[in-house]
C-alpha cells in the first residue's frame, strides 16, 4: 500500500491535493482503513507513507523490492498522477505482479489513465476501494470484481459499481503502520490523530471532490458507540495523543450522531481534546454539549462572503447563518477555523473583497483562503470546462512548480492573476492585524499548542518567501 511522495510537503490525503499554505500533512486514514480490511482478511501488508516522510524514489523502490508484493496499490491525485503512475511502472520492472490505482482522479478518468500508463497499470478501482482491494488480494477473477476498470484486448472494461459499504462493518485504521508525530497542522494540538465517523454527505456543493467521485451524496454515519470505541483504541495505541480530529466531511450533519458520541464520551469519562468539521447550519443547541465533551476547535466551511457566491456553488447556507454560527461558537469559547475561497462562478474583484472583509468581521481565530479548485468529476469542473474557463493544459498544472495550490480558473470579469492577488491579500490582512496576532498568542495553553503555532508561523512565512 503506497502513499507515494511527489514534491516535498505535498499532502495527497487532503481534500485539495497540494503543498498547503499552512504546510499541513494529513494522515492517510482512508488508506489505513482499507489496509486494516486487508490485514483482517489474512493478508500481509506493507504500508509506505512516502508523502509524510518525504521519501526518495530510491527509498521507495528499495522497500518495494524488499517486500516483493503480489499486489501493489498506489494512491493517486490529479496533480501527481504522472508521478504516481511511475511507481506502478517501477513495480512492473521489478517483476511485482498486479498494480492497482485508487483515488478520485483515476475513478473518473480511467481511459486517460490507462492510455498514459500503457502496460504498467493492471486495475483501477472506482470510488470506495476497501472491499474491492480485498477481493483483488484474494485473487478473484477480474470479471467478477465489482467496482473496477481493467483492460482486455486493448479495450477498457468497466465492471458494475460496488454498492456503498456498511460503515459499521469497517475496522479501525491500521495505525500501527505510522506514527502521529509525522503529521503536522498548526491548528491542532500535537500530536493528533484523525477519525472518520462516517462517509458521504447530503450536500450538493459543486466543488466537493470526494463526495462526487468517491463516497456519494448519501450520508452514512457509524454508531456512536463504535466511534467512541475507536477513540479508546487510539488512546491505548498512542497514550501521548493530545487531540482527535473528526475528519468526517460533515460531522455535525446528524444531531443524533453528534449527541450520541458526546454523551458516550461523557459516560465513559474520556478526557481528550477533539476538533471536527462543521457546517454553519448545524443545530446550534448541540454546541454546549460538544464543549462539555471536550470539543475544542471547529473547522468551518464559510466559503464566501456573499449569498450570490454561496448560491453559485450550491453550498446551501447564507452569510446570515454564518455570522450567527460564528458569534454563538465564539461566545461558548470554541476555537474557530474558517475556510474561505475566492473564484466562485460569477464572482468579481468586488465580491471577492466582500469575502475577505466578511472573514475579518467574524470572531475567527484562524482562516485559510484558497482559489476554488475544480477537480475532474465535480460539477464545477464540467461547467468550467464547457465554458472555457479552465486554464491547465495538463494535470500537473493543478499545482505550481513548488507543489503549491494555484488558481486554475480564469473568468472574463475576474482573471487568474486577480484571484491569486486577492488570496494573498486576504491572508495577510487577516493575520497581520495586531488584534489577531494577540488573540493567537493568548490561545496558547500548552507546549503542544506552542509547537503547533510555531510550525504554523514558519509555514506562513515560508509560503510568502517562496512566492
C-alpha positions in Angstrom: 0.0 0.0 0.0 1.8 3.1 -1.2 1.0 6.7 -0.5 3.8 8.0 -2.8 5.8 11.2 -2.4 5.5 13.8 -5.0 7.1 17.2 -4.0 8.4 18.0 -0.5 5.4 18.7 1.8 2.9 17.6 -0.8 -0.3 16.4 1.0 -2.2 14.0 -1.1 -4.7 12.8 1.5 -6.2 16.3 1.9 -9.4 17.3 0.0 -7.4 19.5 -2.3 -4.1 17.8 -3.1 -1.2 20.2 -2.9 1.5 21.6 -0.6 -0.8 23.5 1.6 -0.1 27.1 2.6 -0.1 26.0 6.2 2.2 23.1 5.4 -0.3 20.6 6.8 0.4 16.9 6.4 -2.7 14.8 6.9 -2.9 11.2 8.0 -3.7 8.6 5.3 -6.8 7.5 7.2 -8.8 6.2 4.3 -5.9 4.0 3.1 -5.2 2.7 6.5 -8.9 1.6 7.0 -8.5 -0.4 3.7 -5.2 -1.7 5.0 -7.0 -3.0 8.1 -9.6 -4.7 5.9 -6.8 -6.4 4.0 -5.0 -7.5 7.2 -8.1 -8.8 8.8 -8.6 -11.0 5.7 -5.2 -12.6 6.4 -3.0 -10.6 4.0 0.5 -9.4 4.9 0.6 -5.7 4.1 3.4 -3.3 3.9 2.2 0.3 4.1 4.6 3.2 3.0 3.6 6.8 3.6 6.2 8.3 1.3 4.3 11.6 1.3 4.5 12.2 5.0 8.1 11.1 5.3 9.3 12.8 2.0 11.0 9.6 1.0 13.0 9.5 -2.2 12.1 7.3 -5.2 15.2 5.2 -4.5 14.0 4.5 -0.9 10.5 3.6 -2.2 12.0 1.2 -4.8 14.2 -0.4 -2.1 11.2 -1.0 0.1 9.1 -2.4 -2.7 11.8 -4.7 -3.8 12.4 -6.0 -0.3 8.7 -6.8 0.3 8.2 -8.5 -3.1 4.5 -7.7 -3.1 2.0 -9.7 -5.2 -0.3 -6.7 -5.2 0.9 -3.0 -5.3 -1.8 -0.4 -4.5 -1.0 3.2 -5.3 -2.9 6.3 -4.2 -3.2 8.9 -6.9 -4.2 12.6 -7.2 -4.8 14.9 -10.1 -1.6 17.0 -10.0 0.6 14.0 -9.1 -0.9 11.4 -11.5 2.1 11.0 -13.8 4.4 10.7 -10.8 2.1 8.1 -9.3 2.0 6.0 -12.4 5.8 6.0 -12.5 5.7 3.8 -9.3 3.4 1.3 -11.0 6.0 1.2 -13.8 8.7 0.5 -11.3 6.7 -2.3 -9.8 6.3 -3.9 -13.2 10.0 -3.5 -13.9 10.7 -5.2 -10.6 8.5 -8.1 -11.6 5.8 -7.5 -8.9 2.5 -8.9 -10.0 -0.6 -6.7 -10.1 -0.6 -2.9 -10.0 -3.7 -1.1 -8.8 -4.5 2.6 -8.7 -7.0 4.2 -6.3 -8.3 7.7 -5.8 -10.7 10.3 -7.2 -8.7 11.2 -10.3 -8.5 7.6 -11.7 -12.0 6.8 -10.6 -13.4 9.4 -13.1 -10.7 9.3 -15.8 -9.8 5.6 -16.3 -9.3 5.8 -20.1 -7.0 8.8 -19.8 -5.0 7.0 -17.1 -4.7 3.7 -18.9 -3.6 5.5 -22.1 -0.7 7.2 -20.3 0.2 4.2 -18.1 0.4 1.8 -21.1 1.1 -1.7 -19.6 2.2 -0.5 -16.2 -1.3 -0.4 -14.6 -3.5 -3.5 -14.4 -6.5 -2.3 -12.4 -8.2 1.0 -11.5 -10.6 0.9 -8.6 -13.6 3.3 -8.9 -14.8 5.0 -5.7 -14.8 3.2 -2.4 -12.0 0.7 -2.6 -11.9 -1.2 0.8 -13.7 -4.4 -0.2 -12.6 -4.2 -3.8 -9.0 -4.5 -2.8 -9.8 -7.4 -0.5 -11.3 -9.3 -3.5 -8.3 -8.5 -5.7 -5.9 -9.7 -2.9 -7.9 -12.9 -2.8 -7.2 -13.5 -6.5 -10.7 -13.2 -7.6 -11.1 -13.1 -11.4 -11.3 -9.5 -12.7 -14.5 -10.2 -14.5 -16.2 -11.0 -11.1 -14.9 -8.0 -9.1 -17.3 -5.1 -8.7 -16.1 -1.5 -9.0 -13.1 -1.8 -11.2 -11.7 -0.8 -14.6 -9.3 -3.1 -16.4 -8.2 -3.7 -20.0 -9.0 -6.7 -22.1 -7.9 -7.0 -25.8 -7.0 -3.3 -25.8 -10.4 -2.2 -24.6 -11.1 -0.6 -21.2 -13.7 -2.7 -19.3 -15.9 -1.1 -16.7 -17.4 -3.6 -14.2 -20.7 -2.6 -12.4 -20.1 -0.3 -9.4 -19.9 -1.7 -5.9 -22.7 -0.7 -3.5 -21.7 1.6 -0.7 -20.3 -0.4 2.2 -21.9 -0.5 5.7 -19.7 1.9 7.7 -20.4 0.0 10.9 -18.6 -3.0 9.4 -15.4 -1.0 8.8 -12.5 -1.8 11.1 -10.4 0.8 12.8 -7.5 2.2 10.7 -4.2 0.2 10.8 -2.5 3.0 12.7 0.4 0.7 13.7 1.9 1.4 10.2 2.5 5.1 11.1 3.5 7.5 13.9 1.3 10.5 14.8 4.4 12.7 15.0 4.8 12.5 11.2 1.8 14.7 10.8 1.6 18.5 11.4 -1.2 21.0 11.5 -0.7 24.4 13.2 -4.3 24.4 14.3 -4.2 21.1 16.1 -2.6 20.0 19.3 0.5 18.0 18.7 0.5 15.0 18.2 -3.0 14.4 16.9 -4.9 11.7 15.0 -7.8 11.8 12.6 -11.0 9.8 12.9 -13.6 9.1 10.2 -17.1 8.7 11.8 -19.0 8.4 8.5 -18.9 8.6 4.8 -20.8 10.6 2.2 -22.7 13.9 2.6 -26.2 15.2 1.9 -24.8 18.5 0.5 -24.8 19.5 -3.2 -21.7 21.7 -3.2 -20.4 21.8 -6.8 -16.7 21.8 -5.8 -16.5 18.9 -3.3 -14.3 16.3 -4.9 -14.6 13.2 -2.7 -18.3 13.2 -2.3 -18.9 13.4 -6.0 -16.2 11.0 -7.0 -15.7 8.5 -4.1 -18.3 8.3 -1.4 -21.6 9.6 -2.7 -24.3 12.0 -1.5 -25.9 9.6 0.9 -24.8 10.2 4.5 -23.6 7.0 6.2 -22.7 7.5 9.9 -21.2 5.0 12.3 -22.9 4.0 15.5 -21.7 6.4 18.3 -20.6 3.5 20.5 -18.3 2.3 17.7 -16.9 5.8 17.2 -16.0 6.1 20.9 -14.6 2.6 20.9 -12.2 3.8 18.2 -11.2 6.8 20.3 -10.4 4.4 23.2 -8.4 2.2 20.8 -6.4 5.2 19.5 -5.6 6.3 23.1 -4.4 2.8 24.0 -2.2 2.7 20.9 -0.9 6.2 21.4 -1.3 7.3 25.0 0.6 10.6 24.3 -2.1 11.8 21.8 -3.2 15.4 22.5 -6.2 15.6 20.2 -8.6 13.7 17.9 -9.7 15.4 14.7 -13.1 14.1 13.3 -12.3 14.3 9.6 -15.8 13.3 8.6 -16.9 15.6 5.8 -20.0 16.8 7.7 -19.6 15.6 11.3 -22.5 17.7 12.6 -24.9 16.7 9.8 -26.9 14.5 12.2 -27.8 15.8 15.6 -28.4 12.3 16.8 -24.9 11.2 15.7 -23.2 14.2 17.5 -25.3 13.9 20.6 -24.7 10.1 20.8 -20.9 10.5 20.5 -20.8 13.3 23.0 -22.9 11.6 25.6 -21.0 8.3 25.2 -17.7 10.2 25.7 -19.0 11.8 28.8 -20.4 8.5 30.1 -17.0 6.8 29.7 -15.2 9.8 31.1 -12.9 10.1 28.1 -10.5 13.0 28.6 -9.2 14.0 25.2 -9.4 17.3 23.3 -11.1 17.0 19.9 -11.9 19.0 16.8 -14.3 18.5 14.0 -15.5 19.8 10.6 -18.8 21.7 10.9 -21.5 23.4 8.8 -23.0 26.7 9.9 -26.5 25.4 9.5 -26.0 22.8 12.2 -28.2 22.6 15.3 -26.6 25.3 17.5 -28.1 23.8 20.6 -25.6 21.0 20.3 -22.6 23.3 20.9 -22.8 23.4 24.7 -22.9 19.5 24.8 -19.9 19.3 22.4 -18.0 21.7 24.6 -18.6 19.6 27.7 -17.5 16.5 25.8 -14.1 18.1 25.0 -14.6 19.7 21.6 -12.0 22.5 21.3 -12.0 23.6 17.7 -14.5 23.8 14.8 -13.3 23.7 11.2 -16.0 25.6 9.4 -16.8 25.9 5.7 -17.9 29.6 5.5 -16.6 29.6 1.9 -17.8 33.0 0.7 -18.9 36.4 2.0 -21.8 36.9 -0.4 -25.0 34.9 -0.7 -24.7 35.1 -4.5 -21.4 33.2 -4.4 -22.8 30.7 -2.0 -25.7 30.0 -4.3 -23.4 29.7 -7.3 -21.6 26.7 -5.7 -24.8 25.3 -4.2 -23.5 25.5 -0.6 -26.9 25.6 0.9 -26.2 28.2 3.6 -26.4 32.0 3.9 -24.0 34.6 5.3 -26.6 35.4 7.9 -26.3 31.8 9.2 -22.6 32.1 9.1 -22.5 35.1 11.3 -25.0 33.7 13.8 -23.0 30.4 14.0 -19.6 32.2 14.5 -20.9 34.5 17.2 -22.5 31.7 19.1 -19.5 29.3 18.8 -17.2 32.2 19.9 -19.4 33.0 22.8 -19.2 29.4 24.0 -15.4 29.5 23.8 -14.7 27.4 20.8 -11.6 28.0 18.6 -12.9 28.6 15.1 -11.0 27.9 11.9 -12.7 29.5 8.9 -12.4 28.0 5.4 -12.9 30.5 2.6 -12.5 30.5 -1.2 -12.1 33.0 -4.0 -13.3 32.4 -7.5 -16.9 31.3 -7.5 -18.8 31.3 -10.8 -19.9 34.9 -11.5 -17.5 36.4 -8.8 -15.8 39.7 -9.3 -13.0 41.6 -7.7 -15.6 43.5 -5.6 -17.4 40.4 -4.4 -14.1 38.7 -3.5 -13.2 41.8 -1.4 -16.5 41.2 0.4 -15.4 37.7 1.3 -12.1 39.0 2.8 -14.0 41.7 4.7 -16.5 39.2 5.9 -13.8 36.9 7.2 -12.2 39.8 9.1 -15.6 40.8 10.6 -16.2 37.4 12.2 -14.7 36.3 15.5 -12.4 33.7 13.9 -9.1 32.5 15.3 -7.5 31.2 12.1 -8.5 31.0 8.4 -7.5 29.5 5.1 -8.2 31.0 1.7 -8.0 29.1 -1.5 -8.7 29.6 -5.1 -11.7 27.4 -5.8 -10.4 24.2 -7.3 -12.2 22.3 -10.0 -11.3 18.7 -9.9 -12.3 16.1 -12.6 -15.6 14.5 -11.7 -17.0 17.6 -10.0 -19.9 19.7 -11.2 -17.8 22.8 -11.3 -15.1 21.1 -13.3 -17.6 20.1 -16.0 -19.1 23.6 -16.0 -15.8 25.4 -16.2 -14.6 23.1 -19.0 -17.7 23.7 -21.1 -17.4 27.5 -20.6 -13.7 27.5 -21.4 -12.7 28.9 -18.0 -10.2 26.1 -17.2 -6.5 27.1 -17.6 -4.4 24.0 -17.2 -3.3 22.1 -20.3 -2.1 19.1 -18.3 -2.8 17.6 -14.9 0.5 18.7 -13.3 -0.7 22.3 -13.7 -3.2 21.9 -10.8 -0.2 23.0 -8.6 2.8 25.2 -9.4 6.4 24.2 -9.7 6.7 24.2 -5.9 3.6 22.0 -5.4 1.6 24.9 -4.1 -2.1 25.0 -5.0 -2.7 27.5 -7.8 -5.8 29.1 -9.2 -7.0 27.1 -12.3 -10.0 29.2 -13.3 -9.9 32.4 -15.3 -13.0 34.4 -15.9 -13.6 37.3 -18.3 -14.6 39.5 -15.4 -12.1 38.1 -12.8 -8.7 36.8 -14.0 -6.5 34.2 -12.5 -4.0 36.9 -11.6 -6.6 38.9 -9.8 -7.8 35.8 -7.9 -4.2 35.0 -6.8 -3.7 38.5 -5.6 -6.9 38.5 -3.6 -5.9 35.2 -1.9 -2.6 36.6 -0.7 -4.1 40.0 0.3 -6.8 38.2 2.3 -4.3 36.1 4.2 -2.0 39.0 5.1 -4.9 41.3 6.0 -6.4 38.7 8.4 -3.3 37.5 10.1 -1.2 40.7 10.3 -3.7 42.6 12.3 -2.3 43.3 15.8 -5.5 42.2 17.5 -5.4 38.9 15.6 -1.8 38.2 16.5 -2.5 38.9 20.1 -5.6 36.6 20.0 -3.5 33.7 18.7 -0.8 34.2 21.3 -3.4 34.3 24.2 -4.8 31.0 22.9 -1.6 29.1 23.6 -2.2 27.0 26.7 0.4 24.2 26.4 3.7 23.2 25.0 1.9 21.2 22.3 -0.1 24.2 21.2 3.1 26.4 21.2 4.8 23.8 19.0 1.8 23.8 16.6 1.7 27.6 16.4 5.5 27.8 15.8 5.0 25.3 12.9 2.2 27.5 11.6 4.3 30.7 11.8 7.2 29.0 10.0 4.8 27.8 7.3 3.1 31.2 6.9 6.5 32.9 6.4 7.7 30.1 4.1 4.7 30.4 1.8 5.2 34.1 1.2 9.0 33.8 0.9 8.6 31.1 -1.8 6.4 33.3 -4.0 
